[in-house]
Amino acid sequence: MIKKDNNKLPNVIRKVLMLMIIYFGLSMSVLWLLKESVFGEDESIYSYDSTGRLILYFSGDGNDDNSGANENSPKKDPSAFISCDNTAILLKSGDVFFTPGYTVNAGHNVLITTYGGEKKAVIDGTQKSNSSYAQYKSGIYQVNLNARDIGGLIEDGGYNYKRVSKMEYLKNDGEYFYDTDNGVLYRKSSKDLTGNVATYTFGYYSSAGIGIIEGSEGITVSNLEIRNFANHGIAIGGETNDISIIGCYVHHIGGCNGYGGGARQGNAIQGWCDLENNITITDNVCEYVIDAAITFQDIYTGAQGNSSNLIIKNNYTNNCFYGIELFNLTDKTVDCSIYDNYLFNCIDISGGYRYRWETLEPEIQEPKALKAGTMNSGDKILFSDNICISEEGISLFLDSENPSVYDFNNNVFIAPTAFVIDSNSYYNSTTDIFMDISGVLTKEQKELLIYYQKAGDEKVGNK
């Protein structure tokens, strides 16, 4: 007869407890090692800001063996520290930090900003091939990149987004096809590219220059230049709280494959509306973006909860397909205020290749300065005191499968098509100004257009 030992826990519970102890031990070990890698033997040389954040300095010519405790001893790579709670990551003014992207993974009370001068520190997704172009066949050159995906090519001091989705579509000079399965770039060229290195913007679906992952709270990204990423510049995940994106210059973003095919993808500042609360996007400049300058949208797997107090304020956008976009907010409700923004010159920077995925036909949509599409009837959206001017496309676009109510006040909408508002979208503002510029402009219209354009130029100021 086997005697029962009442002092022993059941095997399942015991194993679970053991796993928890091991996990906790490993977590503490990782944190201890990380702390040791920062402090070494002398914690007293480090300082803290008013919120209790440990201040760490980084520069492009720094050394990771340095303490990072002050400007005279900066570290080089912030990657290992950027998710540490209660940390201020200071990047040197004017320095360029080349990276496939930084990730704030469930961080708390983290600041990422510039120190030491007026110029912004630069976070740059530019990559170069390790090998050179070789001729594939007449007029077509190939080079191995071994990248998961790419965006645009950086050539002759400019950007090329003439990407086609199939090898057989490679017809015209300047076009390129990227074989994601084998990591090979094919470039159509009338010039001999043999021996040239390929320079490209890096990124893939779900990547970003700075990615703020779910669970993060109290994160501030400020006064940075973020450029040359194939997906998003800054991406804010669901289940995040108290996130601020302030005074950043985000440009040349997008060009990778979209989720499930379709349009090329990439937004300057992207928010996933799933239990997002107190998200502030203010005083930023966004330019040369394949998709939207600033967007909030439901996560593609479906939102699990409502989002509140989302603020898009005092931003300037230029040469983006969408200025500000609210999209697919149908699963849960969203409370969002959009005011005092200047949205200028909405265009397809790819020149017609943005939507060229399963077809050779050019872009089938029109650029839009302010777009709200596929909304929830419970959404609370305020649009106030925005100036939206585009020489192409549509200035205001409202399109919803559900009856949606928007609060519009004192906005200016100027475009060849000033507005498109579907029957489900309730609109009754008496204070907005609309101006259709598809025809010959009157003297008064020209003066009004110049007035608002100058106001935008003054607003953007020093990038």
Helices and strands as residue ranges (DSSP letters): H 11-39, G 43-45, E 54-58, G 79-81, E 87-92, E 96-98, E 102-104, E 108-115, E 121-124, E 126-132, E 134-137, E 140-144, E 150-155, E 158-160, E 163-164, G 167-169, E 176-179, E 184-188, E 197-202, E 208-212, E 217-222, E 224-229, E 232-236, E 241-246, E 249-253, E 269-272, E 277-282, E 285-297, E 307-313, E 316-329, E 334-339, E 342-344, E 368-375, E 380-384, E 387-389, E 394-399, E 404-409, E 412-415, E 417-421, E 425-426, E 433-436, H 443-460
